[in-house]
Amino acid sequence: MKRGRTYLYITLIILAVVGTVGGAMYWRANNQELRTQQAAKRANRRRQEQQLSSTAKKREASTQKSAPRQIQHKTTQQTKQITSYLKRNHFVGSAIIVKNNHILYQQGFGYANYKSDIPNTPSSEFQILSIQKSLTAVMAMKLITQGKLSLNTKLSKYYPKIANSRNITIRNLMDMDSGLTMSEAGSVRTLNEENVIKYAVNHIVTRSPKYKDWYQPVNFVVLAGIISKITHKSYGKYFDQLFTKPLNLKGTGFVQHWGTRPNRTLGYHWLAANQLKQNYSRQYHEAKASMQNELGTGQVFMTPFDLFKVEQAILKGKIIPKASVAILHQPGLNAPYGGGIYNQQNGIRSHGIGYGYESSLFITRNGKSGVVLLSNDYRPANQIQNLAARLFDDLAT
């Protein structure tokens, strides 16, 4: 009996030892596996953190490249008030204010590209829209100063198939009081310059003088066609010859060639008619056909500086003689509009709206002082034209 108990005790002891050793070995194996798993997780976490850091650095570098350093103006009480005024009125875009040939103010507000976190700066490029008409008019006036055209030249000389063209002059086209309009907005297909003009000519509707349509873009499409016929160059090439190259414009071009330029802005669509504040939730996507259809009337992008530089050069007689500028800017039948601009007592103004953009220009007739506001977030209830008018009035006082 005792021997049986002894065997039992020995057996239990052996089992306990084996269990302890086995358990220790099992714990060690599991612990090693656990440590291996934890080490793998830490290594994986470090790799993810490194990848995220690398991605963040790349994005930061890309943003810095795409968004040039802000051009600083001298901060004064006046510039602080301007910044406060524009911020208070939820301005999105870029502004330049010039007084007596000196840049008083340059600043960007809001985003050029919200999704990519790229801010607007003084170097940002915006569509200038209908302000382009003032430049197209100068292009035609340049040909007039060279004796290749006259204000009284009849439209029938170049496009005789257009109804009533014998009673429409170049001056009528410049002042947009020709009575011409389009039966359609434009081709839905993407056309080249020559075919854009052909399409316009074939779809023009002529109203009688009693019911004249006014401010119809087709006037400048046809004028662009006449310019091309006389110069034997595309509108774009003559534009570059007259403005871009002589004035060394670095932030100017045509929207159909905008591509992925680093200073390009995206247009944003308003969400409600009474919307005052900016909202970047709806980007505007302009069709390529529209870019082509806006020939001579709204297909140019510029920086605020480039736009002021061009309009200043025009007013100072650097593109055409000052006497020709005075003739060009005379009010037409639909005063105060004439030759692509609006006349006012303290200078001239120009304005454009479309594709999520709004452009506004005010400048004195001597070209020495002015305000340019360009926006990529047009809101009908909070137009920048009103902001620019106030800033220009303050500038003159």
Residue pairs with C-beta under 8 A, 6 or more apart in sequence:
59 117
62 116
63 116
63 117
63 118
65 262
66 113
66 116
66 118
66 262
66 263
67 112
67 118
67 119
67 121
67 262
68 121
68 123
68 262
68 263
69 121
70 107
70 108
70 121
70 122
71 106
71 121
71 122
71 123
73 79
73 103
73 104
73 105
73 106
73 107
78 104
79 104
79 105
82 95
82 97
82 105
82 107
82 391
83 107
85 387
85 390
85 391
86 95
86 107
86 109
86 387
87 109
89 382
89 387
90 276
90 277
90 278
90 382
91 109
91 110
91 373
91 375
91 384
91 387
92 109
92 110
92 111
92 120
92 268
92 278
92 375
92 376
92 377
93 108
93 109
93 110
93 120
93 124
93 126
93 265
93 358
93 373
93 374
93 375
93 376
93 377
93 384
94 106
94 107
94 108
94 109
94 120
94 121
94 122
94 124
94 126
94 303
94 304
94 373
94 374
95 105
95 106
95 107
95 108
95 109
95 304
95 371
95 372
95 373
95 374
95 391
96 103
96 105
96 106
96 122
96 304
96 305
96 308
96 371
96 372
97 103
97 104
97 105
97 106
97 370
97 371
97 372
97 391
97 395
98 104
98 308
98 312
98 368
98 369
98 370
98 371
99 368
99 369
99 395
100 368
100 369
101 368
101 369
104 395
106 122
106 304
106 305
107 122
108 119
108 120
108 121
108 122
108 124
109 120
110 119
110 120
110 278
110 376
110 377
111 117
111 118
111 119
111 120
111 280
112 118
112 119
112 120
112 121
112 124
112 263
112 264
112 265
112 266
112 376
113 264
113 265
113 266
114 266
114 268
114 280
115 280
120 265
120 376
121 263
122 303
122 304
122 305
123 251
123 263
123 303
124 263
124 265
124 303
124 374
124 376
125 251
125 252
125 253
125 258
125 261
125 263
125 264
125 265
125 301
125 302
125 303
126 265
126 301
126 302
126 303
126 304
126 357
126 359
126 374
126 375
126 376
127 255
127 267
127 298
127 300
127 301
127 352
127 354
127 355
127 357
127 359
128 298
128 300
128 301
128 302
128 307
128 352
128 359
128 374
129 298
129 352
129 353
129 354
129 355
129 357
129 358
129 359
130 217
130 297
130 298
130 350
130 351
130 352
130 353
130 354
130 359
131 307
131 350
131 351
131 352
131 359
131 361
132 220
132 294
132 296
132 297
132 298
132 299
132 300
132 352
133 220
133 296
133 297
133 298
133 340
133 350
134 311
134 314
134 339
134 340
134 341
134 350
135 239
135 243
135 300
135 310
135 340
136 220
136 223
136 224
136 227
136 235
136 296
136 297
136 340
137 174
137 220
137 223
137 328
137 339
137 340
138 242
138 314
138 319
138 320
138 328
138 340
139 227
139 238
139 239
139 242
140 149
140 170
140 173
140 174
140 223
140 226
140 227
141 320
141 324
141 325
141 327
141 328
141 339
142 242
142 319
142 320
143 149
143 227
143 230
143 231
144 150
144 151
144 170
144 324
145 320
145 321
145 324
148 230
149 170
149 226
149 230
150 170
151 169
151 170
151 171
151 174
151 327
152 169
152 170
152 171
153 169
153 170
154 165
154 166
154 167
154 168
154 169
155 162
155 165
155 166
155 168
155 169
155 170
155 172
155 173
155 178
155 222
156 162
156 165
156 166
156 168
158 225
158 226
158 229
159 165
159 201
159 222
159 225
160 166
161 201
162 168
162 180
162 201
162 204
162 206
162 222
163 204
163 206
164 179
164 206
168 178
168 179
168 180
170 223
170 226
171 332
172 178
172 179
172 219
173 180
173 219
173 220
173 222
173 223
173 226
174 219
174 223
174 328
174 332
174 338
174 339
174 340
175 332
175 333
175 334
175 337
175 338
175 339
176 214
176 215
176 216
176 219
176 220
176 332
176 334
176 337
177 212
177 214
177 332
177 333
177 334
178 212
178 219
179 206
179 207
179 208
179 209
179 211
179 212
179 213
180 204
180 205
180 206
180 207
180 213
180 216
180 218
180 219
180 222
181 204
181 205
181 207
181 213
181 216
181 218
182 200
182 203
182 204
182 205
182 216
182 217
182 218
183 203
183 204
183 205
184 203
185 293
186 196
186 199
186 200
186 289
186 290
186 293
187 195
187 196
187 199
187 289
187 292
187 293
188 287
188 289
189 289
190 288
190 289
190 292
191 199
191 289
191 292
191 293
192 292
193 224
193 228
193 234
193 235
193 236
193 292
193 295
196 221
196 292
196 293
196 295
197 221
197 222
197 224
197 225
197 228
197 295
199 293
200 218
200 221
200 222
200 225
201 222
201 225
204 218
204 222
207 213
212 333
214 334
215 334
215 337
217 294
217 297
217 298
220 295
220 296
220 297
220 340
221 293
221 295
221 296
221 297
223 296
224 235
224 295
224 296
224 297
227 235
227 238
227 296
228 234
228 235
228 238
231 238
233 241
235 295
235 296
236 254
239 300
242 319
243 249
243 252
243 310
243 319
244 252
244 253
247 306
247 309
247 310
247 313
249 302
249 306
249 309
249 310
250 303
250 306
251 263
251 301
251 302
251 303
251 305
251 306
252 300
252 301
252 302
252 303
252 306
252 310
253 261
253 300
253 301
254 291
254 299
254 300
254 301
255 286
255 291
255 294
255 299
255 300
255 301
256 288
256 291
256 292
256 299
258 264
258 301
263 303
264 301
265 357
265 376
266 283
266 284
266 356
266 376
267 283
267 284
267 286
267 355
267 356
267 357
267 376
267 377
267 378
268 278
268 279
268 280
268 282
268 283
268 284
268 356
268 376
268 377
268 378
269 282
269 283
269 284
269 356
270 279
270 377
270 378
270 379
270 380
270 381
271 279
271 281
271 282
273 380
273 381
274 381
275 379
275 380
275 381
275 382
276 379
276 381
276 382
277 382
278 377
278 379
279 377
280 377
283 356
284 355
284 356
286 355
290 355
291 299
292 299
298 352
298 354
302 310
302 374
303 374
304 372
304 373
304 374
307 359
307 361
307 372
307 374
308 361
308 363
308 370
308 372
311 350
311 361
311 363
311 367
311 370
312 363
312 367
312 368
312 370
313 319
313 367
314 320
314 325
314 367
315 322
315 325
315 348
315 363
315 364
315 365
315 366
315 367
316 322
316 366
316 367
317 325
320 328
328 338
328 339
328 340
329 338
329 339
329 341
329 343
329 348
330 338
330 339
331 337
331 338
331 343
332 338
332 339
335 343
336 342
336 343
336 344
337 343
340 350
341 348
341 349
341 350
342 348
342 349
342 350
342 351
346 364
346 392
346 393
346 396
347 362
347 363
347 364
347 365
347 370
347 392
348 362
348 363
348 365
349 360
349 361
349 362
349 363
349 389
349 392
350 359
350 360
350 361
351 358
351 359
351 360
351 361
351 385
352 358
352 359
352 360
353 359
353 378
353 383
354 378
356 376
356 377
356 378
357 374
357 375
357 376
357 378
358 374
358 375
358 378
358 383
358 384
358 385
359 373
359 374
359 375
360 371
360 372
360 373
360 374
360 384
360 385
360 387
360 388
360 389
361 370
361 371
361 372
361 388
362 370
362 371
362 372
362 388
362 389
362 391
362 392
363 369
363 370
363 371
364 370
364 396
369 395
369 396
370 392
370 395
371 388
371 391
371 392
371 395
372 388
373 384
373 387
373 388
373 391
375 384
